């Protein structure tokens, strides 16, 4: 059977599974729609959290980034996983003990202000739409190659899929769908990684193959990372393992991006809401632990996948006649995500550092998806990777859309505009809001501001600059006031969004114009520091919170018997 045939079969089976789970777990109450009735077991919630968080950026784009960036790409690994340590220590158990449905609800109550709630809603929607744009784009990339449709059509198919199971099952349906999606994506990621590791190094464990000797090809007998460094030197590229050298990012930018990704992880509303779905604060802590275990399976494999792809790609294409291009190259060339321009007229495909002479342009988002084809693995493995990429993108998209839905139906209409609405009316509004959000998400998937992982990095920066300071201070400081929180959130997200828009959307400046050498992907760390500074300063000069609010802060920090 062909790759396309296998893809149709495996994708159809997995999609039927997701829809079946959504129908089986459909909800009829707002508690079921928003927080799955708060009865999800810790291990299932950890698996769902892993799928919710390991988005298209993790599955499709992260290894591609590391493959192109080398050492610099480690900031994504450290930032995204380090954020879960912050979650476990500073936020997850306390927010669960607080016991409400959404992050804006916590902000509104803790800061005794409907204005603070509205600002939090706006931030949640803004962050979520930025994030979901990357997921929808990832769906389009997968479909464009493996179902042989254009990227925009692929986005529309993904929109329809998410619409069905997000609006029917709510958080309960999404949770158990994400459990299934995690199983699909991790199997799809590990099988080709194991096969390629064994083929290239003789070691079936990718994490060990990453440090092993290459057993085939022109670099046989050389350690894998040494081979990549030599390949880069031959092509005039910065060494793959080199850090803070010419041609790579500055140390301050690496630090800023890592920090933004860490605190952004701890401030993402679609991740935080997952810890409202378990029975207790203790189970919230266990959920974080299980999530780290499940995430580690993919994240410790990604550097190896990136290295294997880098070596295979260059050895397969560089200095090869275009007329003899491999089948996988021809397949991906039709998507427009890999291109050859014979600039010197010799008919050979050449890859290098100088964009004026480089003849191969390769979209980094294809590296994981193309890797099994480059390594000449069986067609069913290639199709399985496509299904895994779709699972990663759709699972995160569903969680983000639920955040948008709950922000509109619960935090705006139920809490502010129409407090008297019935539970049935609120549930209907939540489903309508989710449907509308899917449509808007589709638009951003068709018109994304950048490649998948970069768009996601922007979302983390916005979350870091808006939510993280007010959530941490809301839990650990009784003195922070509503005026401080509102001012901090507004300034943090406005500054970060303006910086990203200036350099990425409007393209009004280049790297030489970055403040302190910090790129748009890392500016969220500066926005976070501004948020902290403004929140604490304004709080110092405004009246302290009411006694009942200070008592609430004390209560959520005190351990209970269940813990």
N, C-alpha and C positions, 0 to 999 in steps of 0.2 A: 504494500500500500504506500502511496506517496505521502510526502510530508503534509500536503494540504488535506489529504484524506484522513490521516491520523489526527490532524488538528481539529477538523470538523467533528470527528468522533469523540475525542477526549474533552474538547470544550463543550460539546452538547451534553455529555454525561455529567460534567461538573456543574454546568448551568442548571440542569434538571435537578441535581442534588440541592443546590442553593435555593431554588424556588420551592422545592418540596419541603425543605426545612422551614422556610418562611411561612408557608401555608400551615404546616404542622404547629408552629409556635405563634401563630397570629394572636394578637392581643385585643382585649376589649376594654381595658382600663388605662388611664393615663400613667399610673405607676408602672404598668407593664410596658407601655410605649416608651417612657422616658428612662427608666432604670431597671427594666426587666423584673419588676416586682421585688427587687433586692434579695433574690434567692439564688443567685448564680454561685456554684461552688468555686473555691479559690483556684483550683487547678484549671478548670474550664475558663474562668475569667482571665487567668494568666495567659492561656493559649489565645483567647480572643483578643487580649491586649496586645500580644505579640503580632497577631495578624493586623489589628487595627493600626498599629504603629509602624510595622514593616511594610511600608507603602511601595508604590512603584519606584520611588526614589531608592529604597533599600534593595529591592529585588532587581530592578532593571538598571538603575543609573549609578548606584554607589560603586559597584565593581568597575563600571566603565570609567567613573571619575578616577578611581585609584589606578586603573590601567593607564590612563593618560597622564595623571599627575604624579604617580609614584609616591614617594614619602609624604608629600603634601596632602594626599588623599586620606592619610590617617586621621586628619582632623574630623572627618565625618564619623569614623569609627569611635573615636574617643568622645566626641561631643554627644552623639546620639545615645550611646550606652551610658555615659557618665550622668546624663540627665535622669536616669532611673534611680541612681543613688540619691539624688536630691529629692525625687519623688518619695522614696521610701522613708527618708529621714525627716523631711520638712512638710510634706503636704498630704500624701495619700491617707494615712490613718486619721488625721485631724478632720479632713473634709468629709470622710465617711462618718466619723462620729457626729459631725454637725447634722448629717442626715437628710438634707434637702435634695432636690432633683438636679440643679444646675449650678455652674460656677457663677453666673450673674446673680442667681438667687442668694448665694453666700455673700457676694460683694454687696448686694443691696441691704441685706440684714446686718452684716458686720459693720457696714459704714452708714447704717440707719438713714438711708437716702434713696429715694426712687431715682434721683438724678444719677447717682453712682451706678444703680442697676442698669439704667438706660445706656450709660457710657460703656459698661461692661458688655451689654448686648451688642452694641455697635462694634466693639473690639472683637468679640467672639465671631460675629458674622464676617467681618473683614478678614480676620486671620483664616477662618475656615474656607472662605471662597478662594483666597490666595493658595491655600494648600490643595484644595480640591481641583484647581486648574491643572496642577501637575499630575494628579491621578488620572484625570480624563485624558490628558495628553498621552500618558503611558498606555492606556487602553488603545488609543488610536494607533500608536506605534506598533503594538503587538498585532492588531488586526490588519494593519496595512501590509505587513509581510506575510502572515500565515494564512489569512483568508483572502489575500490578494484583492483587497479593496483599498481605496484611498484613506488617508489618515482621518479625514473629517467623517467619513462614513463609519469608520471604526469607533470614533467618539460617540456617534449617535446610537450605535448598537449598545455600547456600554451604558449610556444614559437610560435606555429602555430597560436594561437589566437591573440597574440599581433602583430605578423607579418602582419596579415590581416588589422586590423583597424589602426595601426600606419602608415603603408606605404600608405594606400589609403587616409585617411582623414587628415593626418598631424596634426598640432596643432588645427585646427578648429574641425576636427573629434574627436581628443583626448579630447578637452575641453567638448564638449557636451556628449561624451561617459562617461566622468568622472562625469558629473552631474547625469547621470543615475546610475553610479556605486556608487556614494555617497548615493543616495536614497536606493539602495539595501543594502549597507553595514550597514547603520545606523539602518534601520529597522531590519536587521538580528542580530544586536548587542543588540538592546533594547528589542525586544520581549522576548527572553529567560531571559534577566536580570530582566525584570519586573515579569515574571512568577516565577522565582526562588526566587526573593526577597519576593514575596507574600507567596510563599509556605513555606519559612524558617522563616520569621519574621512577616507575616501578613500585611506587608506594601508593596504596589505595586510600590513605588518609590525607586529604588535601592539606590540612594544617601542617603535616610533616613533609609532604611533598613540596610544599612551599620552600623548605630549607634543604631540599635534596638535590642530587646531581641529575642533570638532564641525561636521558638514556638514548635519545634518538635525534637525528638532524645534525646540522653543521656544528652545533654547540654541545654535542654529546661529550660526557665526561666533565663538564663544567657545572658548578652549582647554579641553580636556576637564577638567582638574583645577580650573580656575577655575569651570567650570560646576558641578562637584560641590560645591565650597565654597559657591557661591551657593545651591544646592539645600538644603544643610545649614543655612545661615543662615536661609533662608525657613521651614524646619521647626523652628527653635529647637534644632538639633543642633550639637555642637561641629564646627568646621571639619574637613573630611576630611583636609587636609594639615597641620593644626595639631599641634604637639608639646608635651607637658607643660603643657597648658592645662586649665582647669576642664572637668570631664566626661570627661577622659581619664586614662590611667594615669600615676602618678608616675615620675620618671626612675629612681629606685632599683629600682622593680618592673620596668621595661623592661630595665634592665641585668641584673637577677637572672634574669629569664626567658631573655634572650639567652644568658647565660653557662651556665645550666642546659641549654639546648638544645644548645649547642656541646659541652660536655664530656660531655653525655649521649649525643650522637651517637658520640663517640669511645669510649664505654663500653658501647654496646649489644651484647650477645652475638651477636645474629643478624646484625649487620653485621660484627663482628670475625671471625666464623667464615668469612665469605666469603673472607678472605685466606689461609685455610689450603688453599683449593682450587686455587691456582696452583702452578707448578713451583718458584718460587724467591722470595727476598726482593725481587729486582729486579722480577719480574713483579708482586709485590704493590704496589710503588710505581706501576707502570704501570697497574695496575687502578684505583688511586685516581684517577689522572689521567683515565682514560677515564670513570670514574664521574662525575667532576665535569663533564666535557663533556656527558654524557647528561643529568645532572640539570639543568644550566644551561638546556637547551632549555625545560624546563617552568618552572623557577624564575624566569627572566627574563620569561616570558610571564604568570605569575600576577598581578602587579600590574595589568597591562592588563586581563586578564579580570575582575578585581575591580572596576575602575573602570567598564568597560562595563556590567557587571551592575548596579552601583549606579544608574547613570543610567537605564538601561532600566527597572529595577524601579520606581523612584519615579515616573518619567514615565508609566509604564503604569498604575499603580494609584492614586496619591495623588489625592484629590478626585474619583475616578471613581465613578459609581453602581454599587452592588453588583449591581444587576440587569443591568448591562452588563459584568460582569467577563469578561475574556478567557478563552478556552478553556483556556489553560495554567493559569490560576489555579484553575479548576474542577477540572482533573485533579489538581493537587497538593493541593487542599483535601480531597479524599477520603482522602489519606494522613494527615491531621492535622498535617502539617508546616508548613502555612500556614493561618491562621485569621482570620476577620473577626467582630468583635462590634460591632454598631451601638450604641455607648454613648450617643450624643446623639440617636438616632432620625431622622437626616436622610437615611439611606440611602446616604450617601457614605462611601467607604473613606478613612480618614485615618491618616497615618503621622507619628509625631513622637517626641520624646524622653520626654515624661512618660508613664509606664506607666498612670497613672490615666485619661488621655484618649486614649491611643494605641489605635486600633481594629484595627490590623493586627499580628499576631504572626507573624513569619517565622523559621523555623529556618534558621540560617546554612549548615547542611550541604546545603541544596538549591540554593544559588546557582549553582554550576558546572553541575549537572545540569539546572536549569531555564533557564539562560541561552540555549541555542539555541532553546528554545520561545518565550521572551520576545522574542527577536530575529526570530522567524518564519522560521527556517531550515528546510530540507527535513526530512522525517521521518527519512530515513536518517541524517542528521547527528545528530539527537537520539538515535537508537538507538545510533550509534557511540559517543557520549559515555557512554551507559549501559554499553556493553561495556568502555570504558576505565576507568570507575570500578570495575567488577568486577575487571578485570585488576590494578589497583593494590592493591585490598584483598586479593585472593586471593594475590598474589605475596608480599606481606609476611607474611600469615598463615601461609603454608607455611614460610617461613624461620623464623618464631618457633616454630612447632610442632616443627620439626626440632631447635631448641635445647633445647626441653623434653624431647623424646625422647632426645637424646644425653646430656643431663644425668642422666636417670633410668637409662638402660641402660648407658652407658659410665662416667660419673663416680660413680655410686652402686653399681650392682650389679657391674659388671665390675671396678672399681677397689677396692671396699671389701667388699661383701657376698659376692660369688661370683667371686673372681679366677680360679677354675679353669674357668669356663664356656667352652664352645667358641665359635668365631666364628659358627657357625650359630645357636646359642642366643642369642647377643648380638644378632644381626640380627633374629631373631624378636621378642625382647623390645623392641628399638627400634621395630619396627613396631607392636607392641601399645601401647607407650607413646605413640606418635604418635596412634594411634586414640583412646586415652583422653583425650589432650590436646585433640583436636578436639572431643570431646563437652563437655568443661569450657569450652572456648572458646565453644562455642555458647551455653552458659548465660550467660556474661558478655556475649555479644552481645545476648541477649534482655533482660538486666538490667544495662545499662551505668550507670556512675556519673555520666556527663556526656556532652556532645556529643563527636563523634569527635575533633576536634583537641585538646580539653582532656584527654581520656583519654590520648591519645598523649603530650601534654606531661607528664602525671604519670609516664608510663613513662620519659621522658627524665630527669626529675628523679631518679627512683629509681636509674637507671643511673649518673647523675652522682655520686650520693651513695654508691654502693656500689662500683662497679668502677673508675672512672677513677683515683682516687688509688692503689689498690693495683697497678694495671697499670703506671702511669707510674713509680711508685717501684720496682716490681719490676724494671723494665728499667734504670732510671738510678741506682739506689742499692743498693750492696752491703750497707749497714748495716741496712736495714729487716728486722725480724724477724717470725716467725710470730705472736707475741703481739700485736705492733703491728698487723699486717694484719687479724687476726681482730677485734680490738677496734674498729678503724676501720670495717670493713665493717658490723659489727653496729650500732654507734652511728649510722653514716651512714644506713643504710636504715631503721632503727627510727625515728629522729627524723623523717625525711622522710615515711615512711608515716603516722606518727602525726599530723603536721601536716596532711597531705592529708585523712586520715580525719576529723579534728576539724572542719575547715572545709567539706569537700565531701560526705562521706558522712553524718556525724552532724549536720552543719549547726548546730553549737553556737556559732558566732560569725560575725560579718560582717566586711566590709572594714575597719571601724574597729578591729578586734581583731588584724589582721595584725601580726606582728612586724616592726618597722622599715618597715612599709608594703609588705612583700613578700607576694605572693599565693601560693596553693598551687602554681600553675604554675611559680613561680620559686624555691620553697623548696629545691629540689635543690641550688642553688648554695651555700646555707648548709650543707646536709648534707654537701656535698663538702668545704667548708673544715673542718668538724668532723672529717671522716674524715682529712684530711691532718694536722690538728693532733694528733689522738689517735694515729694511726699513728706519727708521728715521735716523739711524746713517750714512748709506751710502748716503742718500739724503743730509745730512748736509755737506758732503765733495765732492759733485758733483755739476755741474752747474745747476741753477734753470731751471724749465721748460720754454719753449718759451712763450712769451706774449699771443699768441692765445690760448694756453692750459690753462693758468691762467684765461683768460677771459671765457673759457668754464666752468671752475669750478665755477666761479662767477655766470654765467648764470643759471646753473642747480640748484643752491641754492636759487635764487631769486624767490619769489612767483609771479605767473602770474594771470591774471584775472580769468582764469578757476578754480583757486584754492580758 
